[in-house]
Amino acid sequence: MNTACSKGSKESGPRVLVAVLVLGSLWGLSEVLLNDAIRSAGLPWRAGILFGVGMLLMGIALGFLRKPIALPGIALVAILMKQMVVPVLGVSVLCKANSCIAVMLQATVVGGLAGLAGRRLSASRRIRAGVGGITGLLSAVPFYFIGLRVAPCPYLLSFGRPGGFAAFLASEGLVWAVFGAILFPLGHRLGERLGSPQGAPWARRPLLYYGTSAVLALFCWILAGFAMVSG
């Protein structure tokens, strides 16, 4: 039994690392591409949409890996991609500080809530929707105060007035909560299907799975770099 557990642990380690790299790269790419695209198109709820995409990917990660501890690692990969603007464009680290803070807060909060929910997360769609929605509100609270101190951008400064915190929660926190409540359960369901015995490519064709994952992650980083230069 110990031998089987040891073997399973050895097999799951690379699978987790590859999933962290791929999902983090996809999250970072979505932040790079969608941020400017949404702003250029003049669409509303830009931060909410970006938050929702992150929650979709966090849901996939939890459904696939069932390891909340992996979520900050996924966020770290996304942050590193976002911070490519420093060497590529020669800008300050603070240029993307607030969005990086938001990404890490999001992953940390949803990971903590998923850990508290335990097995109930997989058993109840209502709990998954609740986790997604609560993550939006709980992420917005520290983001408001930390963002104003670390990198007070014009948008956050517009809320730096009496009643500004409540206005921020109403205009951003509630929107994040709605997107999280919708997209997190969807991602979790998709992750469960990918992690099922019938959809386990790492078990059937491990070389194809790891090779394809590496190519996908590399493609994300290259595309993000091109987007930064052309933007």
C-alpha positions as CSV (number, residue, x, y, z in Angstrom):
1,M,0.0,0.0,0.0
2,N,2.8,2.4,0.8
3,T,4.4,1.7,-2.5
4,A,1.2,2.4,-4.3
5,C,0.7,5.7,-2.4
6,S,4.3,6.7,-3.1
7,K,3.8,5.9,-6.8
8,G,0.6,7.9,-6.9
9,S,2.3,10.8,-5.2
10,K,5.1,10.8,-7.7
11,E,2.7,10.7,-10.6
12,S,0.5,13.5,-9.2
13,G,3.4,15.9,-8.6
14,P,4.3,16.5,-12.3
15,R,0.6,16.6,-13.2
16,V,0.0,19.4,-10.6
17,L,3.0,21.4,-11.7
18,V,2.0,21.2,-15.4
19,A,-1.6,22.2,-14.6
20,V,-0.3,25.1,-12.5
21,L,1.9,26.3,-15.4
22,V,-0.8,25.9,-18.1
23,L,-3.6,27.4,-16.1
24,G,-1.4,30.3,-14.8
25,S,-0.2,31.0,-18.4
26,L,-3.8,31.0,-19.7
27,W,-4.8,33.4,-16.8
28,G,-1.9,35.7,-17.5
29,L,-2.7,35.7,-21.2
30,S,-6.3,36.5,-20.6
31,E,-5.2,39.5,-18.4
32,V,-2.9,40.7,-21.1
33,L,-5.2,40.4,-24.1
34,L,-8.6,41.0,-22.6
35,N,-7.7,44.1,-20.5
36,D,-6.9,46.3,-23.5
37,A,-9.5,44.6,-25.8
38,I,-12.3,45.4,-23.4
39,R,-11.1,48.9,-22.8
40,S,-10.7,49.6,-26.5
41,A,-14.2,48.2,-27.2
42,G,-15.7,50.4,-24.5
43,L,-17.4,47.5,-22.8
44,P,-18.6,47.8,-19.2
45,W,-17.5,45.7,-16.3
46,R,-13.9,45.3,-17.5
47,A,-12.6,44.3,-14.1
48,G,-15.6,42.0,-13.5
49,I,-15.0,40.2,-16.8
50,L,-11.3,39.7,-16.0
51,F,-12.3,38.5,-12.5
52,G,-14.8,36.1,-14.0
53,V,-12.2,34.6,-16.3
54,G,-9.9,34.1,-13.4
55,M,-12.7,32.4,-11.4
56,L,-13.4,30.1,-14.4
57,L,-9.7,29.0,-14.4
58,M,-9.6,28.6,-10.6
59,G,-12.7,26.4,-10.9
60,I,-11.1,24.3,-13.5
61,A,-8.0,24.0,-11.3
62,L,-10.0,22.9,-8.2
63,G,-12.2,20.5,-10.2
64,F,-9.2,19.0,-11.9
65,L,-6.6,18.9,-9.1
66,R,-8.8,19.1,-5.9
67,K,-5.8,21.0,-4.3
68,P,-6.7,24.5,-3.1
69,I,-3.0,25.0,-2.2
70,A,-2.2,25.0,-5.9
71,L,-4.2,28.2,-6.6
72,P,-1.6,30.7,-5.4
73,G,1.0,29.0,-7.6
74,I,-1.3,29.5,-10.6
75,A,-1.8,33.2,-9.7
76,L,2.0,33.5,-9.4
77,V,2.5,32.3,-12.9
78,A,-0.1,34.8,-14.2
79,I,1.6,37.6,-12.2
80,L,5.0,36.8,-13.7
81,M,3.5,36.9,-17.2
82,K,1.8,40.3,-16.5
83,Q,5.1,41.6,-15.2
84,M,6.8,40.8,-18.5
85,V,6.0,44.4,-19.3
86,V,9.0,45.4,-17.1
87,P,11.7,43.8,-19.3
88,V,9.7,44.1,-22.5
89,L,8.6,47.7,-22.3
90,G,11.0,49.0,-19.6
91,V,8.2,50.2,-17.3
92,S,8.0,50.1,-13.5
93,V,6.9,47.1,-11.6
94,L,4.2,49.3,-10.1
95,C,2.6,49.7,-13.6
96,K,0.8,46.4,-13.1
97,A,0.9,46.3,-9.3
98,N,-2.8,46.7,-8.6
99,S,-3.9,44.0,-11.1
100,C,-1.2,41.6,-9.8
101,I,-2.5,42.3,-6.2
102,A,-6.0,41.5,-7.4
103,V,-5.0,38.2,-9.0
104,M,-3.2,37.0,-5.9
105,L,-6.0,38.1,-3.6
106,Q,-8.5,36.3,-5.8
107,A,-6.6,33.0,-5.8
108,T,-5.8,33.2,-2.1
109,V,-9.4,33.9,-1.1
110,V,-11.0,31.3,-3.3
111,G,-8.4,28.7,-2.2
112,G,-9.2,29.5,1.4
113,L,-12.9,29.2,0.9
114,A,-12.5,26.0,-1.1
115,G,-10.4,24.5,1.7
116,L,-13.1,25.4,4.3
117,A,-15.8,23.9,2.1
118,G,-13.9,20.7,1.6
119,R,-15.8,17.9,-0.1
120,R,-19.0,19.9,0.0
121,L,-17.6,22.0,-2.9
122,S,-17.9,19.0,-5.3
123,A,-21.2,17.9,-3.8
124,S,-23.2,21.1,-4.1
125,R,-23.5,23.6,-7.0
126,R,-25.0,26.1,-4.5
127,I,-21.8,26.0,-2.5
128,R,-19.7,26.4,-5.6
129,A,-21.8,29.4,-6.6
130,G,-21.5,30.8,-3.1
131,V,-17.8,30.4,-3.0
132,G,-17.5,32.2,-6.4
133,G,-19.7,35.0,-5.2
134,I,-18.2,35.5,-1.8
135,T,-14.7,35.5,-3.3
136,G,-15.7,38.5,-5.3
137,L,-16.8,40.5,-2.3
138,L,-13.9,39.3,0.0
139,S,-11.3,40.1,-2.7
140,A,-12.7,43.6,-3.3
141,V,-12.4,44.6,0.4
142,P,-8.6,44.3,0.8
143,F,-7.9,45.2,-2.8
144,Y,-9.5,48.6,-2.2
145,F,-7.3,49.5,0.8
146,I,-4.1,47.8,-0.5
147,G,-4.4,49.3,-4.0
148,L,-4.8,52.8,-2.7
149,R,-1.6,52.5,-0.7
150,V,0.6,50.5,-3.2
151,A,-0.4,52.0,-6.5
152,P,-3.2,54.6,-6.2
153,C,-4.4,54.7,-9.8
154,P,-6.9,57.3,-11.0
155,Y,-9.7,54.9,-10.9
156,L,-9.2,53.9,-7.2
157,L,-8.5,57.5,-6.3
158,S,-11.9,58.4,-7.6
159,F,-13.3,56.4,-4.6
160,G,-11.0,58.1,-2.1
161,R,-13.8,60.2,-0.5
162,P,-16.4,59.8,2.2
163,G,-18.5,56.8,1.3
164,G,-16.0,55.8,-1.4
165,F,-15.5,52.3,0.0
166,A,-19.2,51.5,-0.1
167,A,-19.4,52.9,-3.6
168,F,-16.5,50.7,-4.7
169,L,-18.2,47.6,-3.3
170,A,-21.4,48.5,-5.1
171,S,-19.8,49.2,-8.5
172,E,-17.0,46.6,-8.4
173,G,-17.4,44.1,-5.6
174,L,-21.0,43.1,-6.5
175,V,-20.1,42.8,-10.1
176,W,-17.1,40.6,-9.2
177,A,-19.5,38.5,-7.1
178,V,-21.9,38.0,-9.9
179,F,-19.3,36.9,-12.4
180,G,-17.7,34.7,-9.8
181,A,-20.9,33.0,-8.9
182,I,-21.6,32.2,-12.5
183,L,-18.2,31.2,-13.9
184,F,-16.6,29.4,-10.9
185,P,-19.2,26.6,-10.9
186,L,-18.9,26.3,-14.7
187,G,-15.1,26.0,-14.4
188,H,-15.3,23.5,-11.6
189,R,-17.6,21.3,-13.6
190,L,-15.3,21.4,-16.6
191,G,-12.3,20.6,-14.3
192,E,-14.1,17.6,-12.9
193,R,-14.7,16.2,-16.4
194,L,-11.1,16.7,-17.3
195,G,-10.0,15.0,-14.1
196,S,-12.3,12.0,-14.4
197,P,-10.9,8.6,-15.3
198,Q,-12.5,8.8,-18.7
199,G,-10.8,12.2,-19.4
200,A,-7.4,11.5,-17.9
201,P,-4.9,12.1,-20.8
202,W,-1.9,12.0,-18.4
203,A,-2.7,8.4,-17.6
204,R,-3.5,7.2,-21.1
205,R,-0.9,9.2,-23.1
206,P,1.4,11.0,-20.6
207,L,4.0,12.1,-23.2
208,L,1.3,13.7,-25.4
209,Y,-0.3,15.3,-22.3
210,Y,2.9,16.8,-21.0
211,G,4.2,17.8,-24.4
212,T,1.0,19.5,-25.5
213,S,0.8,21.3,-22.1
214,A,4.4,22.6,-22.5
215,V,3.7,23.8,-26.0
216,L,0.5,25.5,-24.9
217,A,2.2,27.3,-22.0
218,L,5.0,28.4,-24.3
219,F,2.6,29.7,-26.9
220,C,0.8,31.8,-24.2
221,W,4.0,33.5,-23.1
222,I,5.1,34.2,-26.7
223,L,1.7,35.6,-27.6
224,A,1.6,37.7,-24.4
225,G,5.0,39.1,-25.3
226,F,3.9,40.0,-28.9
227,A,0.7,41.6,-27.5
228,M,2.8,43.8,-25.1
229,V,5.1,44.9,-27.9
230,S,2.4,45.6,-30.4
231,G,0.1,47.3,-27.8
